[in-house]
Amino acid sequence: MTRKQSAKKSKSSRASLGKAHARLAKPRQRTARGKRRKSNALVPTPPERTPRRVMVIVHGGGDIPENYHEGLVNGVQAQHSKPFDFISAYYSDVITNRERSIAPRVESPAEAKFKADFEKQLRETHARTQSDNQARGIVTTSFLGIDNAITDTIKEVVVYLFDQSAASQIQDRVVAALDQAAQDFDEIVLVTHSLGTVVAFDALKQFAHRYKIAFWFTLGCPLGKLIMTRLRASDLGEIARAHVSCWYNVYDTNDIVAGVIGSFLPAPDLHIHDIFVEVAPAMPSAHDYFANPATHAILAEALK
Protein backbone atom coordinates (compact mmCIF):
# COMPACT_ATOMS: atom_id res chain seq x y z
CA MET A 1 0.00 0.00 0.00
CA THR A 2 1.38 3.36 -0.96
CA ARG A 3 1.69 6.25 1.51
CA LYS A 4 -1.06 8.09 -0.39
CA GLN A 5 -3.48 5.14 -0.13
CA SER A 6 -2.69 4.75 3.60
CA ALA A 7 -3.47 8.41 4.31
CA LYS A 8 -6.73 8.17 2.37
CA LYS A 9 -7.82 5.07 4.36
CA SER A 10 -6.90 6.74 7.67
CA LYS A 11 -8.98 9.80 6.76
CA SER A 12 -11.97 7.63 5.84
CA SER A 13 -11.74 5.73 9.14
CA ARG A 14 -11.68 8.94 11.20
CA ALA A 15 -14.76 10.20 9.37
CA SER A 16 -16.65 6.95 10.09
CA LEU A 17 -15.70 7.07 13.78
CA GLY A 18 -16.82 10.71 13.96
CA LYS A 19 -20.24 9.84 12.58
CA ALA A 20 -20.61 6.91 14.98
CA HIS A 21 -19.66 9.14 17.93
CA ALA A 22 -22.21 11.73 16.85
CA ARG A 23 -24.93 9.07 16.74
CA LEU A 24 -24.05 7.92 20.29
CA ALA A 25 -23.87 11.44 21.65
CA LYS A 26 -27.25 12.50 20.22
CA PRO A 27 -29.76 9.63 20.32
CA ARG A 28 -32.91 9.98 18.27
CA GLN A 29 -36.14 10.90 20.03
CA ARG A 30 -38.79 8.20 19.85
CA THR A 31 -42.42 7.84 20.66
CA ALA A 32 -43.81 4.98 22.71
CA ARG A 33 -43.90 2.90 19.48
CA GLY A 34 -40.26 3.61 18.69
CA LYS A 35 -40.90 5.91 15.73
CA ARG A 36 -38.81 8.99 15.15
CA ARG A 37 -40.39 12.22 16.36
CA LYS A 38 -39.37 15.69 15.39
CA SER A 39 -37.66 17.38 18.31
CA ASN A 40 -39.18 20.75 17.53
CA ALA A 41 -42.80 19.50 17.30
CA LEU A 42 -45.22 21.46 19.51
CA VAL A 43 -47.27 19.30 21.90
CA PRO A 44 -50.79 20.82 22.13
CA THR A 45 -51.97 21.67 25.66
CA PRO A 46 -55.18 19.78 26.46
CA PRO A 47 -58.16 22.11 27.05
CA GLU A 48 -58.97 22.79 30.69
CA ARG A 49 -61.91 20.65 31.78
CA THR A 50 -64.91 22.45 33.25
CA PRO A 51 -65.66 21.01 36.71
CA ARG A 52 -68.88 19.01 36.81
CA ARG A 53 -71.28 20.59 39.29
CA VAL A 54 -74.28 19.08 41.01
CA MET A 55 -76.99 20.80 43.03
CA VAL A 56 -77.70 19.22 46.42
CA ILE A 57 -81.10 20.33 47.75
CA VAL A 58 -82.20 20.14 51.40
CA HIS A 59 -85.78 21.07 52.36
CA GLY A 60 -87.05 22.74 55.52
CA GLY A 61 -89.30 21.52 58.30
CA GLY A 62 -92.91 20.46 58.06
CA ASP A 63 -94.85 17.69 56.37
CA ILE A 64 -92.98 17.84 53.06
CA PRO A 65 -93.66 15.52 50.07
CA GLU A 66 -90.72 13.55 48.66
CA ASN A 67 -90.99 15.35 45.32
CA TYR A 68 -90.63 18.75 47.04
CA HIS A 69 -87.67 19.65 44.84
CA GLU A 70 -89.55 19.61 41.52
CA GLY A 71 -90.77 23.22 41.63
CA LEU A 72 -87.32 24.52 42.47
CA VAL A 73 -85.58 22.42 39.82
CA ASN A 74 -88.08 23.46 37.13
CA GLY A 75 -87.78 27.12 38.13
CA VAL A 76 -83.98 27.07 37.97
CA GLN A 77 -84.04 25.08 34.73
CA ALA A 78 -86.22 27.73 33.10
CA GLN A 79 -83.43 30.27 33.70
CA HIS A 80 -80.52 27.96 32.93
CA SER A 81 -79.40 27.21 29.40
CA LYS A 82 -78.48 23.55 29.94
CA PRO A 83 -79.88 20.64 31.96
CA PHE A 84 -78.19 20.21 35.33
CA ASP A 85 -77.74 17.38 37.80
CA PHE A 86 -79.24 17.45 41.26
CA ILE A 87 -79.55 15.28 44.37
CA SER A 88 -82.30 15.88 46.92
CA ALA A 89 -82.06 14.97 50.59
CA TYR A 90 -85.30 14.00 52.33
CA TYR A 91 -85.96 13.82 56.08
CA SER A 92 -89.53 15.07 56.62
CA ASP A 93 -90.74 11.59 57.55
CA VAL A 94 -88.40 11.56 60.56
CA ILE A 95 -89.92 14.75 61.98
CA THR A 96 -93.54 13.88 61.23
CA ASN A 97 -93.13 10.40 62.74
CA ARG A 98 -91.73 11.96 65.91
CA GLU A 99 -94.58 14.47 66.07
CA ARG A 100 -97.16 11.71 65.67
CA SER A 101 -95.55 9.49 68.26
CA ILE A 102 -97.97 8.26 70.93
CA ALA A 103 -95.41 8.40 73.73
CA PRO A 104 -95.02 12.05 74.82
CA ARG A 105 -91.57 13.39 75.55
CA VAL A 106 -90.84 15.05 78.85
CA GLU A 107 -90.08 18.71 78.19
CA SER A 108 -86.82 19.79 79.78
CA PRO A 109 -86.31 23.26 81.29
CA ALA A 110 -83.89 24.05 78.45
CA GLU A 111 -86.51 23.12 75.86
CA ALA A 112 -89.21 25.19 77.58
CA LYS A 113 -86.90 28.21 77.73
CA PHE A 114 -85.96 27.89 74.07
CA LYS A 115 -89.60 27.68 72.97
CA ALA A 116 -90.43 30.84 74.90
CA ASP A 117 -87.39 32.74 73.61
CA PHE A 118 -87.85 31.60 70.01
CA GLU A 119 -91.54 32.47 70.00
CA LYS A 120 -90.69 35.93 71.29
CA GLN A 121 -88.24 36.46 68.44
CA LEU A 122 -90.72 35.27 65.81
CA ARG A 123 -93.47 37.57 67.12
CA GLU A 124 -91.12 40.55 67.34
CA THR A 125 -89.99 39.97 63.75
CA HIS A 126 -93.58 39.78 62.57
CA ALA A 127 -94.58 42.98 64.41
CA ARG A 128 -91.52 44.86 63.12
CA THR A 129 -92.23 43.78 59.55
CA GLN A 130 -95.83 44.94 59.75
CA SER A 131 -94.74 48.30 61.17
CA ASP A 132 -92.05 48.80 58.51
CA ASN A 133 -94.45 48.01 55.69
CA GLN A 134 -97.00 50.48 57.02
CA ALA A 135 -94.34 53.20 57.34
CA ARG A 136 -93.41 52.69 53.69
CA GLY A 137 -97.03 52.84 52.64
CA ILE A 138 -97.14 49.18 51.71
CA VAL A 139 -100.52 47.67 52.44
CA THR A 140 -100.28 44.01 53.40
CA THR A 141 -102.85 41.68 54.77
CA SER A 142 -101.64 40.38 58.08
CA PHE A 143 -101.48 36.60 58.06
CA LEU A 144 -104.44 35.64 60.22
CA GLY A 145 -102.91 32.27 61.05
CA ILE A 146 -99.68 33.70 62.45
CA ASP A 147 -100.27 31.90 65.74
CA ASN A 148 -100.52 28.55 63.96
CA ALA A 149 -97.47 29.36 61.84
CA ILE A 150 -95.39 30.17 64.92
CA THR A 151 -96.59 27.05 66.76
CA ASP A 152 -95.78 24.79 63.79
CA THR A 153 -92.37 26.39 63.27
CA ILE A 154 -91.39 25.92 66.90
CA LYS A 155 -92.61 22.33 66.94
CA GLU A 156 -90.56 21.38 63.87
CA VAL A 157 -87.40 23.04 65.15
CA VAL A 158 -87.75 21.54 68.64
CA VAL A 159 -87.88 17.97 67.28
CA TYR A 160 -84.52 18.47 65.59
CA LEU A 161 -82.87 20.50 68.35
CA PHE A 162 -83.91 18.40 71.35
CA ASP A 163 -84.47 14.87 70.03
CA GLN A 164 -80.95 13.54 69.52
CA SER A 165 -82.11 10.35 67.82
CA ALA A 166 -84.13 12.30 65.25
CA ALA A 167 -81.29 14.80 64.74
CA SER A 168 -78.83 11.99 64.08
CA GLN A 169 -81.11 10.38 61.47
CA ILE A 170 -81.73 13.70 59.74
CA GLN A 171 -78.04 14.59 59.60
CA ASP A 172 -77.20 11.13 58.24
CA ARG A 173 -79.50 11.70 55.27
CA VAL A 174 -78.00 15.07 54.46
CA VAL A 175 -74.46 13.71 54.79
CA ALA A 176 -75.37 10.76 52.55
CA ALA A 177 -76.55 13.16 49.82
CA LEU A 178 -73.35 15.21 50.11
CA ASP A 179 -71.19 12.06 50.04
CA GLN A 180 -72.91 10.86 46.88
CA ALA A 181 -72.39 14.26 45.28
CA ALA A 182 -68.70 14.30 46.21
CA GLN A 183 -68.23 10.81 44.79
CA ASP A 184 -69.90 11.46 41.44
CA PHE A 185 -69.11 15.12 40.77
CA ASP A 186 -66.30 17.66 41.08
CA GLU A 187 -68.14 20.52 42.82
CA ILE A 188 -71.33 21.00 44.81
CA VAL A 189 -73.90 23.79 44.73
CA LEU A 190 -75.63 23.31 48.09
CA VAL A 191 -79.16 24.74 48.41
CA THR A 192 -80.71 24.52 51.88
CA HIS A 193 -83.98 25.89 53.18
CA SER A 194 -85.16 26.89 56.67
CA LEU A 195 -84.51 24.03 59.14
CA GLY A 196 -82.44 22.39 56.40
CA THR A 197 -79.92 25.23 56.72
CA VAL A 198 -79.41 24.32 60.38
CA VAL A 199 -79.03 20.62 59.57
CA ALA A 200 -76.46 21.41 56.88
CA PHE A 201 -74.65 23.80 59.22
CA ASP A 202 -74.35 21.09 61.88
CA ALA A 203 -73.15 18.52 59.35
CA LEU A 204 -70.62 20.79 57.65
CA LYS A 205 -69.12 21.91 60.95
CA GLN A 206 -67.94 18.30 61.26
CA PHE A 207 -67.49 17.10 57.68
CA ALA A 208 -66.94 20.09 55.38
CA HIS A 209 -63.37 18.88 54.74
CA ARG A 210 -64.83 15.99 52.71
CA TYR A 211 -66.40 18.26 50.11
CA LYS A 212 -65.68 20.93 47.54
CA ILE A 213 -68.69 23.23 47.80
CA ALA A 214 -68.53 25.96 45.17
CA PHE A 215 -71.65 27.72 46.51
CA TRP A 216 -73.75 27.30 49.61
CA PHE A 217 -77.15 28.98 49.61
CA THR A 218 -79.07 29.28 52.87
CA LEU A 219 -82.68 30.27 52.16
CA GLY A 220 -84.91 31.51 54.98
CA CYS A 221 -82.22 30.67 57.51
CA PRO A 222 -82.98 30.90 61.27
CA LEU A 223 -79.35 30.52 62.43
CA GLY A 224 -79.17 34.10 63.70
CA LYS A 225 -82.14 33.51 65.96
CA LEU A 226 -80.74 30.20 67.20
CA ILE A 227 -77.44 31.87 68.08
CA MET A 228 -79.32 34.58 69.98
CA THR A 229 -81.14 31.90 71.98
CA ARG A 230 -77.80 30.11 72.58
CA LEU A 231 -78.98 26.93 70.88
CA ARG A 232 -76.11 27.24 68.41
CA ALA A 233 -72.62 28.65 68.79
CA SER A 234 -71.06 30.99 66.25
CA ASP A 235 -67.94 28.90 65.61
CA LEU A 236 -67.79 27.37 62.14
CA GLY A 237 -65.75 24.24 62.79
CA GLU A 238 -64.62 22.78 59.44
CA ILE A 239 -66.56 25.38 57.44
CA ALA A 240 -63.81 27.39 55.74
CA ARG A 241 -62.98 28.79 52.31
CA ALA A 242 -60.94 25.70 51.48
CA HIS A 243 -64.16 23.64 51.59
CA VAL A 244 -66.93 26.22 51.03
CA SER A 245 -65.85 28.79 48.45
CA CYS A 246 -68.91 31.08 48.58
CA TRP A 247 -71.77 31.35 51.08
CA TYR A 248 -74.91 33.32 50.17
CA ASN A 249 -77.70 33.82 52.69
CA VAL A 250 -80.95 34.72 50.93
CA TYR A 251 -83.70 36.25 53.08
CA ASP A 252 -86.91 38.23 52.92
CA THR A 253 -87.64 40.70 55.72
CA ASN A 254 -91.29 39.60 55.58
CA ASP A 255 -90.17 36.09 56.53
CA ILE A 256 -90.42 35.79 60.33
CA VAL A 257 -88.03 32.79 60.36
CA ALA A 258 -85.23 34.29 58.30
CA GLY A 259 -82.73 37.06 58.84
CA VAL A 260 -79.16 38.13 58.20
CA ILE A 261 -76.50 35.79 59.55
CA GLY A 262 -73.20 37.35 58.49
CA SER A 263 -72.93 39.41 61.69
CA PHE A 264 -73.60 36.32 63.83
CA LEU A 265 -70.98 34.09 62.20
CA PRO A 266 -67.58 35.80 62.08
CA ALA A 267 -65.40 34.02 59.53
CA PRO A 268 -61.90 35.47 58.93
CA ASP A 269 -61.39 33.65 55.61
CA LEU A 270 -65.02 33.18 54.52
CA HIS A 271 -67.32 36.12 53.82
CA ILE A 272 -71.04 35.38 54.18
CA HIS A 273 -73.09 37.44 51.72
CA ASP A 274 -76.56 38.36 53.01
CA ILE A 275 -78.86 38.94 50.02
CA PHE A 276 -82.36 40.38 50.31
CA VAL A 277 -85.03 39.10 47.94
CA GLU A 278 -88.71 39.96 48.09
CA VAL A 279 -90.47 36.60 48.10
CA ALA A 280 -93.93 37.77 49.25
CA PRO A 281 -95.41 40.58 51.37
CA ALA A 282 -96.60 38.31 54.19
CA MET A 283 -96.30 34.90 55.76
CA PRO A 284 -96.48 32.03 54.96
CA SER A 285 -95.71 32.84 51.31
CA ALA A 286 -92.70 34.95 52.31
CA HIS A 287 -90.99 31.75 53.46
CA ASP A 288 -91.48 29.91 50.13
CA TYR A 289 -88.11 30.59 48.47
CA PHE A 290 -88.34 27.44 46.35
CA ALA A 291 -91.12 29.08 44.30
CA ASN A 292 -89.46 32.49 43.99
CA PRO A 293 -88.17 33.51 40.49
CA ALA A 294 -85.52 35.86 41.95
CA THR A 295 -84.10 32.96 43.95
CA HIS A 296 -84.20 30.75 40.85
CA ALA A 297 -82.12 33.34 38.96
CA ILE A 298 -79.48 33.43 41.70
CA LEU A 299 -79.20 29.64 41.72
CA ALA A 300 -79.09 29.39 37.93
CA GLU A 301 -76.15 31.81 37.85
CA ALA A 302 -74.21 29.55 40.25
CA LEU A 303 -74.59 26.57 37.92
CA LYS A 304 -72.82 28.28 35.00
Protein Blocks (a to p, Z undefined) as FASTA:
>chain_A
ZZklmmmmmmmmmmmmmmmmmmmmmccdddfkopacdfkbccddddddddddddddddde
djddfklmmmmmmmmmmmpfbdcddddddfklmmmmmmmpmbdcdddfklmmmmmmmmmm
mmmmmmmmmmmmmmnopacdddfklmmmmmmmmmmmmmmmmmmklmmmmmmmmmmmmmmm
mmmmmbdcdddehjlmmmmmmmmmmmmmmpccfbacdehiaklmmmmnopacfbekjacf
klmmbacddddfklmkbccfklmmccfklccddddddfbfbdfklmmmmlpmklmmmmmm
mmZZ
